[in-house]
Amino acid sequence: MSASPRRSAHNRPALIALVIVAALGCLALAWWQWERFESTSGTGQNLGYALQWPLFAAFAVFAYFRFVRLEREAEEDENPGEKPRRAPKAVAPREIPAGLLPERPKAVREEDPALAEYNKYLAALHAEDIDHQVREAGLQARDTERSAG
């Protein structure tokens, strides 16, 4: 397979348009909630929403720039020799190191004679039910041994 053509961070018109529409939509909703808050029927809930919507707009812009940066880093990792870059900065780990979290306890399976007997009983009931269904359907039951468990 051939590698996908390299796209610059500013060569994404559909993604940029999506971010702009999302941010403008969030800001419009903030303005609407602010107008509702200032009206006679406005409540504190409208004020809360009026303060939240700009945060959502800012997050859409932040997510776009984060996406562009991560995509650029992935391209640099795939093609390390293309352009000499400045010294790499310290990167925070993206995975939890092994041994940091405690191990999950594993369930111990013990042979329980009562449970084994109950499972045999259920298997026998199932085999009887199958035989009954075969007889009801008018089929011939063969002389084969059934194992339902």
C-alpha positions as a LaTeX table, in Angstrom:
\begin{tabular}{lrrr}
\hline
Residue & $x$ (\AA) & $y$ (\AA) & $z$ (\AA) \\
\hline
Met1 & 0.00 & 0.00 & 0.00 \\
Ser2 & 1.18 & 3.50 & $-0.63$ \\
Ala3 & 1.34 & 6.04 & 2.13 \\
Ser4 & $-1.32$ & 8.68 & 2.23 \\
Pro5 & $-0.25$ & 12.06 & 0.88 \\
Arg6 & 1.01 & 14.45 & 3.50 \\
Arg7 & $-1.52$ & 17.12 & 4.36 \\
Ser8 & $-0.61$ & 20.34 & 6.07 \\
Ala9 & $-2.38$ & 21.38 & 9.24 \\
His10 & $-4.21$ & 24.11 & 7.35 \\
Asn11 & $-5.29$ & 21.92 & 4.44 \\
Arg12 & $-8.42$ & 20.51 & 6.04 \\
Pro13 & $-11.32$ & 22.64 & 4.87 \\
Ala14 & $-14.07$ & 20.27 & 5.98 \\
Leu15 & $-12.60$ & 19.85 & 9.48 \\
Ile16 & $-11.96$ & 23.57 & 9.83 \\
Ala17 & $-15.51$ & 24.31 & 8.69 \\
Leu18 & $-16.86$ & 21.82 & 11.22 \\
Val19 & $-14.92$ & 23.45 & 14.06 \\
Ile20 & $-16.05$ & 26.93 & 13.00 \\
Val21 & $-19.70$ & 25.87 & 12.74 \\
Ala22 & $-19.53$ & 24.08 & 16.10 \\
Ala23 & $-17.88$ & 27.04 & 17.83 \\
Leu24 & $-20.27$ & 29.57 & 16.30 \\
Gly25 & $-23.23$ & 27.35 & 17.18 \\
Cys26 & $-22.06$ & 27.12 & 20.79 \\
Leu27 & $-21.56$ & 30.88 & 20.97 \\
Ala28 & $-25.03$ & 31.46 & 19.48 \\
Leu29 & $-26.53$ & 29.16 & 22.09 \\
Ala30 & $-24.65$ & 31.05 & 24.81 \\
Trp31 & $-26.07$ & 34.33 & 23.51 \\
Trp32 & $-29.58$ & 32.84 & 23.43 \\
Gln33 & $-29.25$ & 31.58 & 27.01 \\
Trp34 & $-27.92$ & 34.95 & 28.12 \\
Glu35 & $-30.95$ & 36.67 & 26.55 \\
Arg36 & $-33.21$ & 34.14 & 28.30 \\
Phe37 & $-31.46$ & 34.88 & 31.61 \\
Glu38 & $-31.99$ & 38.63 & 31.23 \\
Ser39 & $-35.68$ & 38.19 & 30.37 \\
Thr40 & $-38.37$ & 38.26 & 33.05 \\
Ser41 & $-38.66$ & 34.47 & 33.05 \\
Gly42 & $-34.89$ & 33.89 & 33.22 \\
Thr43 & $-33.46$ & 31.67 & 35.92 \\
Gly44 & $-30.06$ & 30.78 & 37.28 \\
Gln45 & $-30.12$ & 27.70 & 35.07 \\
Asn46 & $-30.09$ & 29.96 & 32.00 \\
Leu47 & $-27.09$ & 31.81 & 33.43 \\
Gly48 & $-25.31$ & 28.49 & 33.97 \\
Tyr49 & $-25.95$ & 27.45 & 30.39 \\
Ala50 & $-24.87$ & 30.90 & 29.14 \\
Leu51 & $-21.54$ & 30.37 & 30.89 \\
Gln52 & $-21.16$ & 26.75 & 29.75 \\
Trp53 & $-21.67$ & 27.19 & 26.01 \\
Pro54 & $-18.53$ & 29.34 & 25.48 \\
Leu55 & $-16.54$ & 26.61 & 27.24 \\
Phe56 & $-17.91$ & 24.08 & 24.75 \\
Ala57 & $-16.88$ & 26.38 & 21.88 \\
Ala58 & $-13.39$ & 26.72 & 23.34 \\
Phe59 & $-13.17$ & 22.95 & 23.71 \\
Ala60 & $-14.03$ & 22.45 & 20.02 \\
Val61 & $-11.16$ & 24.76 & 19.05 \\
Phe62 & $-8.80$ & 23.12 & 21.56 \\
Ala63 & $-9.70$ & 19.64 & 20.29 \\
Tyr64 & $-8.95$ & 20.69 & 16.71 \\
Phe65 & $-5.50$ & 22.02 & 17.58 \\
Arg66 & $-4.76$ & 18.96 & 19.71 \\
Phe67 & $-5.81$ & 16.70 & 16.82 \\
Val68 & $-3.53$ & 18.57 & 14.43 \\
Arg69 & $-0.59$ & 18.36 & 16.84 \\
Leu70 & $-1.06$ & 14.63 & 17.50 \\
Glu71 & $-1.39$ & 13.94 & 13.78 \\
Arg72 & 1.82 & 15.87 & 13.09 \\
Glu73 & 3.65 & 13.93 & 15.83 \\
Ala74 & 2.43 & 10.65 & 14.36 \\
Glu75 & 3.70 & 11.64 & 10.91 \\
Glu76 & 7.08 & 12.58 & 12.38 \\
Asp77 & 7.27 & 9.23 & 14.15 \\
Glu78 & 6.51 & 7.40 & 10.88 \\
Asn79 & 8.99 & 9.46 & 8.82 \\
Pro80 & 11.82 & 10.38 & 11.19 \\
Gly81 & 14.42 & 11.30 & 8.55 \\
Glu82 & 12.51 & 13.76 & 6.42 \\
Lys83 & 13.18 & 17.05 & 8.18 \\
Pro84 & 15.64 & 17.83 & 10.90 \\
Arg85 & 13.70 & 19.23 & 13.81 \\
Arg86 & 14.74 & 20.94 & 16.97 \\
Ala87 & 15.52 & 18.82 & 19.99 \\
Pro88 & 12.53 & 16.78 & 21.12 \\
Lys89 & 10.86 & 18.06 & 24.23 \\
Ala90 & 10.01 & 15.82 & 27.14 \\
Val91 & 6.83 & 13.93 & 26.38 \\
Ala92 & 4.46 & 12.87 & 29.11 \\
Pro93 & 3.78 & 9.13 & 29.14 \\
Arg94 & 0.59 & 8.11 & 27.35 \\
Glu95 & 0.27 & 4.68 & 28.92 \\
Ile96 & 0.17 & 3.50 & 32.48 \\
Pro97 & 3.47 & 1.76 & 33.26 \\
Ala98 & 3.25 & $-1.91$ & 34.14 \\
Gly99 & 3.29 & $-2.60$ & 37.85 \\
Leu100 & 1.96 & 0.83 & 38.81 \\
Leu101 & $-1.55$ & $-0.36$ & 39.58 \\
Pro102 & $-2.26$ & $-3.28$ & 41.90 \\
Glu103 & $-3.00$ & $-6.59$ & 40.23 \\
Arg104 & $-6.60$ & $-7.73$ & 40.07 \\
Pro105 & $-7.36$ & $-10.62$ & 42.37 \\
Lys106 & $-8.10$ & $-13.84$ & 40.55 \\
Ala107 & $-11.09$ & $-15.93$ & 41.57 \\
Val108 & $-10.17$ & $-19.31$ & 42.98 \\
Arg109 & $-12.21$ & $-22.14$ & 41.51 \\
Glu110 & $-12.88$ & $-24.82$ & 44.02 \\
Glu111 & $-14.65$ & $-28.02$ & 43.19 \\
Asp112 & $-18.00$ & $-27.85$ & 44.93 \\
Pro113 & $-19.66$ & $-31.29$ & 45.09 \\
Ala114 & $-23.12$ & $-29.76$ & 45.53 \\
Leu115 & $-22.65$ & $-27.58$ & 42.46 \\
Ala116 & $-21.38$ & $-30.51$ & 40.39 \\
Glu117 & $-24.41$ & $-32.61$ & 41.42 \\
Tyr118 & $-26.76$ & $-29.74$ & 40.56 \\
Asn119 & $-25.14$ & $-29.33$ & 37.13 \\
Lys120 & $-25.59$ & $-33.07$ & 36.45 \\
Tyr121 & $-29.24$ & $-32.75$ & 37.45 \\
Leu122 & $-29.71$ & $-29.81$ & 35.05 \\
Ala123 & $-28.02$ & $-31.76$ & 32.25 \\
Ala124 & $-30.38$ & $-34.70$ & 32.82 \\
Leu125 & $-33.41$ & $-32.38$ & 32.75 \\
His126 & $-32.18$ & $-30.86$ & 29.52 \\
Ala127 & $-31.70$ & $-34.29$ & 27.94 \\
Glu128 & $-35.23$ & $-35.32$ & 28.99 \\
Asp129 & $-36.61$ & $-32.09$ & 27.53 \\
Ile130 & $-34.85$ & $-32.74$ & 24.22 \\
Asp131 & $-36.20$ & $-36.30$ & 24.11 \\
His132 & $-39.71$ & $-35.01$ & 24.83 \\
Gln133 & $-39.44$ & $-32.42$ & 22.04 \\
Val134 & $-38.20$ & $-35.08$ & 19.61 \\
Arg135 & $-41.15$ & $-37.35$ & 20.46 \\
Glu136 & $-43.64$ & $-34.46$ & 20.17 \\
Ala137 & $-42.29$ & $-33.60$ & 16.73 \\
Gly138 & $-42.90$ & $-37.19$ & 15.64 \\
Leu139 & $-39.26$ & $-37.87$ & 14.92 \\
Gln140 & $-37.52$ & $-41.12$ & 15.67 \\
Ala141 & $-35.22$ & $-41.00$ & 18.65 \\
Arg142 & $-31.96$ & $-42.68$ & 17.77 \\
Asp143 & $-30.10$ & $-44.94$ & 20.10 \\
Thr144 & $-27.37$ & $-42.46$ & 20.66 \\
Glu145 & $-26.15$ & $-41.19$ & 23.96 \\
Arg146 & $-26.74$ & $-37.50$ & 24.61 \\
Ser147 & $-24.56$ & $-35.31$ & 26.67 \\
Ala148 & $-26.08$ & $-32.03$ & 27.75 \\
Gly149 & $-23.34$ & $-30.68$ & 29.82 \\
\hline
\end{tabular}
